[in-house]
Amino acid sequence: MIEIVEFTRDYVDKVIDYEKRLRQEEPDTYFWEPDDEYREKIIASFSDERFVNAVSFLAIEKDAVIGRIDASIVSSRNDGECYAAYLDWICVLKSKRHLKVAQMMLTKLREELKNRGTSMLIALMARNDEAQRFYRSVENAEIHDEGIWMNI
């Protein structure tokens, strides 16, 4: 059975294990290693006020992380609202894909964002075919506009 849970500090070591499995299953896709520095940054994020608008969930199967979804509620003085969120990351272990895990995580995220007063989730689509199929299958969503990445 797969359970979707909030990503809390208690799950950091399991997330590190998940990150390592991602790299084992797709060595040509992920090019950095989840080392001690990464672990410490993740731990620190749970007490850092800059992450107050972060919303993250994990897919757990047999006490192991098999998927992760991360978003951030966008606050803007443009309209004095926090009505939108940005989907930063969604990934499921390759060996666990096509089991509706990503859909389960996305459903949980959308429920939580709605509870927090947001009404729109914005995502950039990865170019790979698997990601394209996933995003095109998302219910109550439409694809429009193009994204641009600007270095600062």
LINFEN-V592957 format. One record per helix or strand. SS is the DSSP state (2 for helix, 1 for strand). FROM is the first residue (numbers start at 0). LEN is the number of residues. Records with the same first field share a line. If there is no record, write none. Layout:
SS: FROM-LEN, FROM-LEN
//
This chain:
1: 1-5, 53-8, 63-13, 80-12, 119-4
2: 8-17, 35-10, 48-3, 93-3, 100-15, 128-9
//
